[in-house]
Amino acid sequence: MTKKKLEILEICTGEIVDMNIVQMKKEKIQKNKKMFFGEIIKNCFVSAFLKAE
C-alpha cells in the first residue's frame, strides 16, 4: 500500500493544521486498535480451546 501524501493545510479555529500529521496520527490509532482487538480475539480463542479440552 502506497502512502498518500496530503499537502492540504486546513485552517481550524484560526490555527493552521498540517493534514500530513493528522493523517499519520489517525493511521497510528487505527493500527493500535487493530492490534488491540486482534489480541482480544486471540485470547478469547485460546481460552475457549483450553476449556474445550
mmCIF file of the N, C-alpha and C atoms, coordinates in Angstrom:
data_MODEL
# 
_entry.id   MODEL 
# 
loop_
_atom_site.group_PDB 
_atom_site.id 
_atom_site.type_symbol 
_atom_site.label_atom_id 
_atom_site.label_alt_id 
_atom_site.label_comp_id 
_atom_site.label_asym_id 
_atom_site.label_entity_id 
_atom_site.label_seq_id 
_atom_site.pdbx_PDB_ins_code 
_atom_site.Cartn_x 
_atom_site.Cartn_y 
_atom_site.Cartn_z 
_atom_site.occupancy 
_atom_site.B_iso_or_equiv 
_atom_site.pdbx_formal_charge 
_atom_site.auth_seq_id 
_atom_site.auth_comp_id 
_atom_site.auth_asym_id 
_atom_site.auth_atom_id 
_atom_site.pdbx_PDB_model_num 
ATOM 1   N N  . MET A 1 1  ? 0.838   -1.181  0.000  1.00 0.00 ? 1  MET A N  1 
ATOM 2   C CA . MET A 1 1  ? 0.000   0.000   0.000  1.00 0.00 ? 1  MET A CA 1 
ATOM 3   C C  . MET A 1 1  ? 0.883   1.245   0.000  1.00 0.00 ? 1  MET A C  1 
ATOM 4   N N  . THR A 1 2  ? 0.642   2.113   -0.930 1.00 0.00 ? 2  THR A N  1 
ATOM 5   C CA . THR A 1 2  ? 1.465   3.319   -1.005 1.00 0.00 ? 2  THR A CA 1 
ATOM 6   C C  . THR A 1 2  ? 0.937   4.366   -0.040 1.00 0.00 ? 2  THR A C  1 
ATOM 7   N N  . LYS A 1 3  ? 1.855   5.107   0.519  1.00 0.00 ? 3  LYS A N  1 
ATOM 8   C CA . LYS A 1 3  ? 1.486   6.187   1.433  1.00 0.00 ? 3  LYS A CA 1 
ATOM 9   C C  . LYS A 1 3  ? 0.972   7.362   0.616  1.00 0.00 ? 3  LYS A C  1 
ATOM 10  N N  . LYS A 1 4  ? -0.157  7.883   1.033  1.00 0.00 ? 4  LYS A N  1 
ATOM 11  C CA . LYS A 1 4  ? -0.683  9.075   0.379  1.00 0.00 ? 4  LYS A CA 1 
ATOM 12  C C  . LYS A 1 4  ? -0.093  10.276  1.091  1.00 0.00 ? 4  LYS A C  1 
ATOM 13  N N  . LYS A 1 5  ? 0.381   11.215  0.321  1.00 0.00 ? 5  LYS A N  1 
ATOM 14  C CA . LYS A 1 5  ? 0.937   12.411  0.929  1.00 0.00 ? 5  LYS A CA 1 
ATOM 15  C C  . LYS A 1 5  ? -0.081  13.528  0.775  1.00 0.00 ? 5  LYS A C  1 
ATOM 16  N N  . LEU A 1 6  ? -0.643  13.950  1.884  1.00 0.00 ? 6  LEU A N  1 
ATOM 17  C CA . LEU A 1 6  ? -1.634  15.012  1.856  1.00 0.00 ? 6  LEU A CA 1 
ATOM 18  C C  . LEU A 1 6  ? -0.923  16.342  2.057  1.00 0.00 ? 6  LEU A C  1 
ATOM 19  N N  . GLU A 1 7  ? -1.075  17.203  1.094  1.00 0.00 ? 7  GLU A N  1 
ATOM 20  C CA . GLU A 1 7  ? -0.407  18.501  1.172  1.00 0.00 ? 7  GLU A CA 1 
ATOM 21  C C  . GLU A 1 7  ? -1.405  19.601  1.528  1.00 0.00 ? 7  GLU A C  1 
ATOM 22  N N  . ILE A 1 8  ? -2.512  19.200  2.102  1.00 0.00 ? 8  ILE A N  1 
ATOM 23  C CA . ILE A 1 8  ? -3.569  20.162  2.388  1.00 0.00 ? 8  ILE A CA 1 
ATOM 24  C C  . ILE A 1 8  ? -3.314  20.798  3.746  1.00 0.00 ? 8  ILE A C  1 
ATOM 25  N N  . LEU A 1 9  ? -3.411  22.099  3.782  1.00 0.00 ? 9  LEU A N  1 
ATOM 26  C CA . LEU A 1 9  ? -3.353  22.797  5.058  1.00 0.00 ? 9  LEU A CA 1 
ATOM 27  C C  . LEU A 1 9  ? -4.765  23.287  5.347  1.00 0.00 ? 9  LEU A C  1 
ATOM 28  N N  . GLU A 1 10 ? -5.273  22.936  6.504  1.00 0.00 ? 10 GLU A N  1 
ATOM 29  C CA . GLU A 1 10 ? -6.623  23.340  6.864  1.00 0.00 ? 10 GLU A CA 1 
ATOM 30  C C  . GLU A 1 10 ? -6.549  24.386  7.956  1.00 0.00 ? 10 GLU A C  1 
ATOM 31  N N  . ILE A 1 11 ? -7.408  25.371  7.851  1.00 0.00 ? 11 ILE A N  1 
ATOM 32  C CA . ILE A 1 11 ? -7.440  26.392  8.889  1.00 0.00 ? 11 ILE A CA 1 
ATOM 33  C C  . ILE A 1 11 ? -8.631  26.091  9.796  1.00 0.00 ? 11 ILE A C  1 
ATOM 34  N N  . CYS A 1 12 ? -8.326  25.707  11.017 1.00 0.00 ? 12 CYS A N  1 
ATOM 35  C CA . CYS A 1 12 ? -9.359  25.394  12.005 1.00 0.00 ? 12 CYS A CA 1 
ATOM 36  C C  . CYS A 1 12 ? -9.174  26.319  13.196 1.00 0.00 ? 12 CYS A C  1 
ATOM 37  N N  . THR A 1 13 ? -10.193 27.028  13.552 1.00 0.00 ? 13 THR A N  1 
ATOM 38  C CA . THR A 1 13 ? -10.178 27.958  14.691 1.00 0.00 ? 13 THR A CA 1 
ATOM 39  C C  . THR A 1 13 ? -8.923  28.844  14.680 1.00 0.00 ? 13 THR A C  1 
ATOM 40  N N  . GLY A 1 14 ? -8.623  29.405  13.513 1.00 0.00 ? 14 GLY A N  1 
ATOM 41  C CA . GLY A 1 14 ? -7.503  30.324  13.393 1.00 0.00 ? 14 GLY A CA 1 
ATOM 42  C C  . GLY A 1 14 ? -6.142  29.659  13.461 1.00 0.00 ? 14 GLY A C  1 
ATOM 43  N N  . GLU A 1 15 ? -6.116  28.324  13.475 1.00 0.00 ? 15 GLU A N  1 
ATOM 44  C CA . GLU A 1 15 ? -4.867  27.572  13.596 1.00 0.00 ? 15 GLU A CA 1 
ATOM 45  C C  . GLU A 1 15 ? -4.639  26.827  12.285 1.00 0.00 ? 15 GLU A C  1 
ATOM 46  N N  . ILE A 1 16 ? -3.422  26.828  11.781 1.00 0.00 ? 16 ILE A N  1 
ATOM 47  C CA . ILE A 1 16 ? -3.130  26.073  10.560 1.00 0.00 ? 16 ILE A CA 1 
ATOM 48  C C  . ILE A 1 16 ? -2.722  24.665  10.979 1.00 0.00 ? 16 ILE A C  1 
ATOM 49  N N  . VAL A 1 17 ? -3.407  23.687  10.418 1.00 0.00 ? 17 VAL A N  1 
ATOM 50  C CA . VAL A 1 17 ? -3.159  22.292  10.771 1.00 0.00 ? 17 VAL A CA 1 
ATOM 51  C C  . VAL A 1 17 ? -2.556  21.587  9.565  1.00 0.00 ? 17 VAL A C  1 
ATOM 52  N N  . ASP A 1 18 ? -1.421  20.935  9.754  1.00 0.00 ? 18 ASP A N  1 
ATOM 53  C CA . ASP A 1 18 ? -0.796  20.155  8.687  1.00 0.00 ? 18 ASP A CA 1 
ATOM 54  C C  . ASP A 1 18 ? -1.510  18.812  8.614  1.00 0.00 ? 18 ASP A C  1 
ATOM 55  N N  . MET A 1 19 ? -2.204  18.568  7.506  1.00 0.00 ? 19 MET A N  1 
ATOM 56  C CA . MET A 1 19 ? -3.017  17.361  7.378  1.00 0.00 ? 19 MET A CA 1 
ATOM 57  C C  . MET A 1 19 ? -2.170  16.091  7.291  1.00 0.00 ? 19 MET A C  1 
ATOM 58  N N  . ASN A 1 20 ? -0.882  16.213  6.937  1.00 0.00 ? 20 ASN A N  1 
ATOM 59  C CA . ASN A 1 20 ? 0.001   15.040  6.941  1.00 0.00 ? 20 ASN A CA 1 
ATOM 60  C C  . ASN A 1 20 ? 0.117   14.473  8.347  1.00 0.00 ? 20 ASN A C  1 
ATOM 61  N N  . ILE A 1 21 ? 0.300   15.351  9.315  1.00 0.00 ? 21 ILE A N  1 
ATOM 62  C CA . ILE A 1 21 ? 0.458   14.925  10.707 1.00 0.00 ? 21 ILE A CA 1 
ATOM 63  C C  . ILE A 1 21 ? -0.843  14.334  11.221 1.00 0.00 ? 21 ILE A C  1 
ATOM 64  N N  . VAL A 1 22 ? -1.959  14.979  10.891 1.00 0.00 ? 22 VAL A N  1 
ATOM 65  C CA . VAL A 1 22 ? -3.270  14.490  11.324 1.00 0.00 ? 22 VAL A CA 1 
ATOM 66  C C  . VAL A 1 22 ? -3.514  13.091  10.767 1.00 0.00 ? 22 VAL A C  1 
ATOM 67  N N  . GLN A 1 23 ? -3.202  12.888  9.487  1.00 0.00 ? 23 GLN A N  1 
ATOM 68  C CA . GLN A 1 23 ? -3.411  11.590  8.838  1.00 0.00 ? 23 GLN A CA 1 
ATOM 69  C C  . GLN A 1 23 ? -2.525  10.515  9.473  1.00 0.00 ? 23 GLN A C  1 
ATOM 70  N N  . MET A 1 24 ? -1.274  10.847  9.758  1.00 0.00 ? 24 MET A N  1 
ATOM 71  C CA . MET A 1 24 ? -0.362  9.876   10.374 1.00 0.00 ? 24 MET A CA 1 
ATOM 72  C C  . MET A 1 24 ? -0.871  9.457   11.745 1.00 0.00 ? 24 MET A C  1 
ATOM 73  N N  . LYS A 1 25 ? -1.393  10.418  12.514 1.00 0.00 ? 25 LYS A N  1 
ATOM 74  C CA . LYS A 1 25 ? -1.928  10.099  13.843 1.00 0.00 ? 25 LYS A CA 1 
ATOM 75  C C  . LYS A 1 25 ? -3.130  9.179   13.717 1.00 0.00 ? 25 LYS A C  1 
ATOM 76  N N  . LYS A 1 26 ? -4.007  9.455   12.745 1.00 0.00 ? 26 LYS A N  1 
ATOM 77  C CA . LYS A 1 26 ? -5.195  8.621   12.540 1.00 0.00 ? 26 LYS A CA 1 
ATOM 78  C C  . LYS A 1 26 ? -4.789  7.199   12.181 1.00 0.00 ? 26 LYS A C  1 
ATOM 79  N N  . GLU A 1 27 ? -3.801  7.055   11.290 1.00 0.00 ? 27 GLU A N  1 
ATOM 80  C CA . GLU A 1 27 ? -3.342  5.727   10.872 1.00 0.00 ? 27 GLU A CA 1 
ATOM 81  C C  . GLU A 1 27 ? -2.744  4.971   12.056 1.00 0.00 ? 27 GLU A C  1 
ATOM 82  N N  . LYS A 1 28 ? -2.000  5.675   12.896 1.00 0.00 ? 28 LYS A N  1 
ATOM 83  C CA . LYS A 1 28 ? -1.387  5.041   14.066 1.00 0.00 ? 28 LYS A CA 1 
ATOM 84  C C  . LYS A 1 28 ? -2.462  4.557   15.038 1.00 0.00 ? 28 LYS A C  1 
ATOM 85  N N  . ILE A 1 29 ? -3.490  5.367   15.250 1.00 0.00 ? 29 ILE A N  1 
ATOM 86  C CA . ILE A 1 29 ? -4.590  4.988   16.140 1.00 0.00 ? 29 ILE A CA 1 
ATOM 87  C C  . ILE A 1 29 ? -5.309  3.766   15.588 1.00 0.00 ? 29 ILE A C  1 
ATOM 88  N N  . GLN A 1 30 ? -5.571  3.756   14.266 1.00 0.00 ? 30 GLN A N  1 
ATOM 89  C CA . GLN A 1 30 ? -6.245  2.617   13.639 1.00 0.00 ? 30 GLN A CA 1 
ATOM 90  C C  . GLN A 1 30 ? -5.424  1.343   13.818 1.00 0.00 ? 30 GLN A C  1 
ATOM 91  N N  . LYS A 1 31 ? -4.118  1.455   13.613 1.00 0.00 ? 31 LYS A N  1 
ATOM 92  C CA . LYS A 1 31 ? -3.220  0.303   13.741 1.00 0.00 ? 31 LYS A CA 1 
ATOM 93  C C  . LYS A 1 31 ? -3.255  -0.232  15.176 1.00 0.00 ? 31 LYS A C  1 
ATOM 94  N N  . ASN A 1 32 ? -3.230  0.683   16.149 1.00 0.00 ? 32 ASN A N  1 
ATOM 95  C CA . ASN A 1 32 ? -3.271  0.279   17.554 1.00 0.00 ? 32 ASN A CA 1 
ATOM 96  C C  . ASN A 1 32 ? -4.580  -0.420  17.886 1.00 0.00 ? 32 ASN A C  1 
ATOM 97  N N  . LYS A 1 33 ? -5.691  0.088   17.333 1.00 0.00 ? 33 LYS A N  1 
ATOM 98  C CA . LYS A 1 33 ? -7.000  -0.528  17.578 1.00 0.00 ? 33 LYS A CA 1 
ATOM 99  C C  . LYS A 1 33 ? -7.030  -1.934  17.002 1.00 0.00 ? 33 LYS A C  1 
ATOM 100 N N  . LYS A 1 34 ? -6.502  -2.097  15.779 1.00 0.00 ? 34 LYS A N  1 
ATOM 101 C CA . LYS A 1 34 ? -6.488  -3.417  15.143 1.00 0.00 ? 34 LYS A CA 1 
ATOM 102 C C  . LYS A 1 34 ? -5.674  -4.399  15.978 1.00 0.00 ? 34 LYS A C  1 
ATOM 103 N N  . MET A 1 35 ? -4.518  -3.958  16.459 1.00 0.00 ? 35 MET A N  1 
ATOM 104 C CA . MET A 1 35 ? -3.665  -4.826  17.275 1.00 0.00 ? 35 MET A CA 1 
ATOM 105 C C  . MET A 1 35 ? -4.379  -5.185  18.576 1.00 0.00 ? 35 MET A C  1 
ATOM 106 N N  . PHE A 1 36 ? -5.040  -4.208  19.191 1.00 0.00 ? 36 PHE A N  1 
ATOM 107 C CA . PHE A 1 36 ? -5.739  -4.405  20.456 1.00 0.00 ? 36 PHE A CA 1 
ATOM 108 C C  . PHE A 1 36 ? -6.869  -5.417  20.296 1.00 0.00 ? 36 PHE A C  1 
ATOM 109 N N  . PHE A 1 37 ? -7.714  -5.236  19.270 1.00 0.00 ? 37 PHE A N  1 
ATOM 110 C CA . PHE A 1 37 ? -8.829  -6.156  19.057 1.00 0.00 ? 37 PHE A CA 1 
ATOM 111 C C  . PHE A 1 37 ? -8.331  -7.528  18.613 1.00 0.00 ? 37 PHE A C  1 
ATOM 112 N N  . GLY A 1 38 ? -7.245  -7.550  17.882 1.00 0.00 ? 38 GLY A N  1 
ATOM 113 C CA . GLY A 1 38 ? -6.643  -8.824  17.487 1.00 0.00 ? 38 GLY A CA 1 
ATOM 114 C C  . GLY A 1 38 ? -6.202  -9.621  18.698 1.00 0.00 ? 38 GLY A C  1 
ATOM 115 N N  . GLU A 1 39 ? -5.610  -8.940  19.676 1.00 0.00 ? 39 GLU A N  1 
ATOM 116 C CA . GLU A 1 39 ? -5.185  -9.599  20.919 1.00 0.00 ? 39 GLU A CA 1 
ATOM 117 C C  . GLU A 1 39 ? -6.388  -10.130 21.688 1.00 0.00 ? 39 GLU A C  1 
ATOM 118 N N  . ILE A 1 40 ? -7.448  -9.336  21.769 1.00 0.00 ? 40 ILE A N  1 
ATOM 119 C CA . ILE A 1 40 ? -8.656  -9.770  22.493 1.00 0.00 ? 40 ILE A CA 1 
ATOM 120 C C  . ILE A 1 40 ? -9.223  -11.024 21.841 1.00 0.00 ? 40 ILE A C  1 
ATOM 121 N N  . ILE A 1 41 ? -9.359  -11.002 20.516 1.00 0.00 ? 41 ILE A N  1 
ATOM 122 C CA . ILE A 1 41 ? -9.922  -12.146 19.794 1.00 0.00 ? 41 ILE A CA 1 
ATOM 123 C C  . ILE A 1 41 ? -9.039  -13.375 19.987 1.00 0.00 ? 41 ILE A C  1 
ATOM 124 N N  . LYS A 1 42 ? -7.726  -13.180 19.868 1.00 0.00 ? 42 LYS A N  1 
ATOM 125 C CA . LYS A 1 42 ? -6.785  -14.296 20.036 1.00 0.00 ? 42 LYS A CA 1 
ATOM 126 C C  . LYS A 1 42 ? -6.913  -14.894 21.438 1.00 0.00 ? 42 LYS A C  1 
ATOM 127 N N  . ASN A 1 43 ? -6.989  -14.027 22.449 1.00 0.00 ? 43 ASN A N  1 
ATOM 128 C CA . ASN A 1 43 ? -7.107  -14.500 23.832 1.00 0.00 ? 43 ASN A CA 1 
ATOM 129 C C  . ASN A 1 43 ? -8.421  -15.241 24.059 1.00 0.00 ? 43 ASN A C  1 
ATOM 130 N N  . CYS A 1 44 ? -9.492  -14.778 23.426 1.00 0.00 ? 44 CYS A N  1 
ATOM 131 C CA . CYS A 1 44 ? -10.788 -15.454 23.556 1.00 0.00 ? 44 CYS A CA 1 
ATOM 132 C C  . CYS A 1 44 ? -10.706 -16.857 22.960 1.00 0.00 ? 44 CYS A C  1 
ATOM 133 N N  . PHE A 1 45 ? -10.089 -16.968 21.777 1.00 0.00 ? 45 PHE A N  1 
ATOM 134 C CA . PHE A 1 45 ? -9.963  -18.277 21.134 1.00 0.00 ? 45 PHE A CA 1 
ATOM 135 C C  . PHE A 1 45 ? -9.111  -19.217 21.979 1.00 0.00 ? 45 PHE A C  1 
ATOM 136 N N  . VAL A 1 46 ? -8.023  -18.714 22.513 1.00 0.00 ? 46 VAL A N  1 
ATOM 137 C CA . VAL A 1 46 ? -7.124  -19.541 23.325 1.00 0.00 ? 46 VAL A CA 1 
ATOM 138 C C  . VAL A 1 46 ? -7.866  -20.051 24.553 1.00 0.00 ? 46 VAL A C  1 
ATOM 139 N N  . SER A 1 47 ? -8.582  -19.171 25.248 1.00 0.00 ? 47 SER A N  1 
ATOM 140 C CA . SER A 1 47 ? -9.290  -19.609 26.457 1.00 0.00 ? 47 SER A CA 1 
ATOM 141 C C  . SER A 1 47 ? -10.437 -20.554 26.099 1.00 0.00 ? 47 SER A C  1 
ATOM 142 N N  . ALA A 1 48 ? -11.086 -20.358 24.959 1.00 0.00 ? 48 ALA A N  1 
ATOM 143 C CA . ALA A 1 48 ? -12.176 -21.245 24.539 1.00 0.00 ? 48 ALA A CA 1 
ATOM 144 C C  . ALA A 1 48 ? -11.632 -22.640 24.236 1.00 0.00 ? 48 ALA A C  1 
ATOM 145 N N  . PHE A 1 49 ? -10.489 -22.713 23.568 1.00 0.00 ? 49 PHE A N  1 
ATOM 146 C CA . PHE A 1 49 ? -9.906  -24.015 23.238 1.00 0.00 ? 49 PHE A CA 1 
ATOM 147 C C  . PHE A 1 49 ? -9.398  -24.733 24.485 1.00 0.00 ? 49 PHE A C  1 
ATOM 148 N N  . LEU A 1 50 ? -8.869  -23.991 25.427 1.00 0.00 ? 50 LEU A N  1 
ATOM 149 C CA . LEU A 1 50 ? -8.385  -24.605 26.666 1.00 0.00 ? 50 LEU A CA 1 
ATOM 150 C C  . LEU A 1 50 ? -9.544  -25.206 27.460 1.00 0.00 ? 50 LEU A C  1 
ATOM 151 N N  . LYS A 1 51 ? -10.690 -24.518 27.466 1.00 0.00 ? 51 LYS A N  1 
ATOM 152 C CA . LYS A 1 51 ? -11.866 -25.023 28.186 1.00 0.00 ? 51 LYS A CA 1 
ATOM 153 C C  . LYS A 1 51 ? -12.424 -26.266 27.499 1.00 0.00 ? 51 LYS A C  1 
ATOM 154 N N  . ALA A 1 52 ? -12.308 -26.314 26.174 1.00 0.00 ? 52 ALA A N  1 
ATOM 155 C CA . ALA A 1 52 ? -12.859 -27.433 25.407 1.00 0.00 ? 52 ALA A CA 1 
ATOM 156 C C  . ALA A 1 52 ? -12.108 -28.732 25.677 1.00 0.00 ? 52 ALA A C  1 
ATOM 157 N N  . GLU A 1 53 ? -10.831 -28.614 25.996 1.00 0.00 ? 53 GLU A N  1 
ATOM 158 C CA . GLU A 1 53 ? -10.020 -29.828 26.193 1.00 0.00 ? 53 GLU A CA 1 
ATOM 159 C C  . GLU A 1 53 ? -10.263 -30.498 27.468 1.00 0.00 ? 53 GLU A C  1 
# 
